[in-house]
Amino acid sequence: MRLNPFKCAFAMETGKFLGFMITHRGVEANPEKCEAIIRMTFLGCIKDVQRTTPQASIKETPFLLTYRVDAVIPVEVGEPSPRLCLGRVEEVVEKDLVDETREMAHLSETVLKQRIALRYNAKVLKKSFEHNDLVLRCNDVGFPTPGEAKLAPNWEGPYRVKEVVGSGAYKLERLDEKEVPRMWNVGNLKRFYS
């Protein structure tokens, strides 16, 4: 083993080691790094912050998924941090694995969307009507009754279900068997209890 005379220093008051200042008082912050942080330009807008922050749903940064490298703040460009020094080897491996990372992010996003849809759909009450059921029709959808403005009732009817078209669509008729124009969606109908 040989010692490099230019890198060896003995009996010194202070010295730089791994980017930190070592003194007789202990480890202190490097003034050059502090100056670099003070001169650092801040991110311009909230979008810049969002691009460099890992998203909760996919656990990756959009910057990494787009450019295949992790974002580096300006301070790390001038003074490499331990994250960068130790990450160089991993970065080469990660560039090969970016497609897999994108695929895993897509899969985790899909799973999250399915979980949200399942939870939402569990609260939805399905309603359906059969032939000859009596229903009320939402008054907001059709033409308003003449002479009644704001004080018109919210529901009109009762109407009889003439035909079940499918996919939640129904043809209605009045109780005197006159057909109501156009088909009506189940969202605009509710059961009439007599």
GIKA-V813936 format. One record per residue. N is the residue number from 0. RES is the residue in three letters. OMEGA is omega in degrees with one decimal (* if undefined). Layout:
n=N res=RES omega=OMEGA
n=N res=RES omega=OMEGA
//
This chain:
n=0 res=MET omega=179.6
n=1 res=ARG omega=176.5
n=2 res=LEU omega=176.1
n=3 res=ASN omega=-176.2
n=4 res=PRO omega=-179.3
n=5 res=PHE omega=-179.3
n=6 res=LYS omega=-178.4
n=7 res=CYS omega=177.0
n=8 res=ALA omega=-179.1
n=9 res=PHE omega=176.4
n=10 res=ALA omega=178.1
n=11 res=MET omega=178.2
n=12 res=GLU omega=-179.3
n=13 res=THR omega=177.3
n=14 res=GLY omega=-179.4
n=15 res=LYS omega=179.0
n=16 res=PHE omega=-178.9
n=17 res=LEU omega=176.8
n=18 res=GLY omega=178.8
n=19 res=PHE omega=177.0
n=20 res=MET omega=178.7
n=21 res=ILE omega=178.6
n=22 res=THR omega=177.4
n=23 res=HIS omega=177.6
n=24 res=ARG omega=-179.4
n=25 res=GLY omega=-179.3
n=26 res=VAL omega=179.2
n=27 res=GLU omega=179.1
n=28 res=ALA omega=178.1
n=29 res=ASN omega=-178.3
n=30 res=PRO omega=178.3
n=31 res=GLU omega=178.4
n=32 res=LYS omega=178.5
n=33 res=CYS omega=178.7
n=34 res=GLU omega=178.8
n=35 res=ALA omega=179.1
n=36 res=ILE omega=179.4
n=37 res=ILE omega=-179.0
n=38 res=ARG omega=-174.7
n=39 res=MET omega=175.4
n=40 res=THR omega=-177.2
n=41 res=PHE omega=178.3
n=42 res=LEU omega=-171.9
n=43 res=GLY omega=-175.4
n=44 res=CYS omega=-177.2
n=45 res=ILE omega=178.9
n=46 res=LYS omega=178.2
n=47 res=ASP omega=178.9
n=48 res=VAL omega=-178.9
n=49 res=GLN omega=-178.8
n=50 res=ARG omega=-176.3
n=51 res=THR omega=179.4
n=52 res=THR omega=177.6
n=53 res=PRO omega=-179.8
n=54 res=GLN omega=-176.6
n=55 res=ALA omega=-174.4
n=56 res=SER omega=-174.9
n=57 res=ILE omega=177.2
n=58 res=LYS omega=177.4
n=59 res=GLU omega=176.7
n=60 res=THR omega=175.2
n=61 res=PRO omega=178.4
n=62 res=PHE omega=-179.6
n=63 res=LEU omega=-179.2
n=64 res=LEU omega=-178.9
n=65 res=THR omega=-171.0
n=66 res=TYR omega=177.7
n=67 res=ARG omega=174.9
n=68 res=VAL omega=178.1
n=69 res=ASP omega=-179.8
n=70 res=ALA omega=179.6
n=71 res=VAL omega=178.5
n=72 res=ILE omega=-175.3
n=73 res=PRO omega=-179.2
n=74 res=VAL omega=-177.2
n=75 res=GLU omega=177.4
n=76 res=VAL omega=179.9
n=77 res=GLY omega=-179.4
n=78 res=GLU omega=-178.3
n=79 res=PRO omega=179.1
n=80 res=SER omega=176.9
n=81 res=PRO omega=177.8
n=82 res=ARG omega=180.0
n=83 res=LEU omega=-178.3
n=84 res=CYS omega=-178.4
n=85 res=LEU omega=-175.7
n=86 res=GLY omega=-177.7
n=87 res=ARG omega=-179.9
n=88 res=VAL omega=179.9
n=89 res=GLU omega=-177.8
n=90 res=GLU omega=179.0
n=91 res=VAL omega=179.2
n=92 res=VAL omega=-177.8
n=93 res=GLU omega=178.5
n=94 res=LYS omega=176.7
n=95 res=ASP omega=-175.6
n=96 res=LEU omega=-176.0
n=97 res=VAL omega=179.3
n=98 res=ASP omega=177.4
n=99 res=GLU omega=178.0
n=100 res=THR omega=177.6
n=101 res=ARG omega=-179.6
n=102 res=GLU omega=178.4
n=103 res=MET omega=177.4
n=104 res=ALA omega=179.0
n=105 res=HIS omega=179.7
n=106 res=LEU omega=-180.0
n=107 res=SER omega=176.5
n=108 res=GLU omega=178.7
n=109 res=THR omega=178.6
n=110 res=VAL omega=179.1
n=111 res=LEU omega=179.1
n=112 res=LYS omega=178.5
n=113 res=GLN omega=179.1
n=114 res=ARG omega=179.0
n=115 res=ILE omega=179.6
n=116 res=ALA omega=179.0
n=117 res=LEU omega=-179.7
n=118 res=ARG omega=179.2
n=119 res=TYR omega=-176.4
n=120 res=ASN omega=176.9
n=121 res=ALA omega=-178.7
n=122 res=LYS omega=-176.9
n=123 res=VAL omega=177.1
n=124 res=LEU omega=179.7
n=125 res=LYS omega=175.6
n=126 res=LYS omega=177.9
n=127 res=SER omega=-178.7
n=128 res=PHE omega=178.4
n=129 res=GLU omega=179.6
n=130 res=HIS omega=178.6
n=131 res=ASN omega=173.3
n=132 res=ASP omega=176.8
n=133 res=LEU omega=-177.3
n=134 res=VAL omega=170.1
n=135 res=LEU omega=-178.7
n=136 res=ARG omega=179.4
n=137 res=CYS omega=-176.4
n=138 res=ASN omega=-177.2
n=139 res=ASP omega=-172.5
n=140 res=VAL omega=-176.7
n=141 res=GLY omega=177.2
n=142 res=PHE omega=-178.4
n=143 res=PRO omega=177.6
n=144 res=THR omega=-177.9
n=145 res=PRO omega=177.2
n=146 res=GLY omega=179.7
n=147 res=GLU omega=-178.2
n=148 res=ALA omega=-176.6
n=149 res=LYS omega=-173.9
n=150 res=LEU omega=178.9
n=151 res=ALA omega=178.5
n=152 res=PRO omega=-178.6
n=153 res=ASN omega=-177.8
n=154 res=TRP omega=177.5
n=155 res=GLU omega=174.5
n=156 res=GLY omega=11.7
n=157 res=PRO omega=174.4
n=158 res=TYR omega=177.7
n=159 res=ARG omega=176.7
n=160 res=VAL omega=-178.5
n=161 res=LYS omega=-176.3
n=162 res=GLU omega=174.4
n=163 res=VAL omega=-177.0
n=164 res=VAL omega=180.0
n=165 res=GLY omega=-178.8
n=166 res=SER omega=176.5
n=167 res=GLY omega=179.1
n=168 res=ALA omega=-176.7
n=169 res=TYR omega=169.2
n=170 res=LYS omega=-175.9
n=171 res=LEU omega=171.5
n=172 res=GLU omega=176.7
n=173 res=ARG omega=-178.9
n=174 res=LEU omega=175.5
n=175 res=ASP omega=174.7
n=176 res=GLU omega=171.7
n=177 res=LYS omega=-175.6
n=178 res=GLU omega=176.2
n=179 res=VAL omega=-177.8
n=180 res=PRO omega=178.9
n=181 res=ARG omega=178.7
n=182 res=MET omega=-177.3
n=183 res=TRP omega=179.6
n=184 res=ASN omega=-178.9
n=185 res=VAL omega=178.8
n=186 res=GLY omega=-179.3
n=187 res=ASN omega=-178.4
n=188 res=LEU omega=170.0
n=189 res=LYS omega=-174.8
n=190 res=ARG omega=177.3
n=191 res=PHE omega=178.2
n=192 res=TYR omega=-178.7
n=193 res=SER omega=*
//
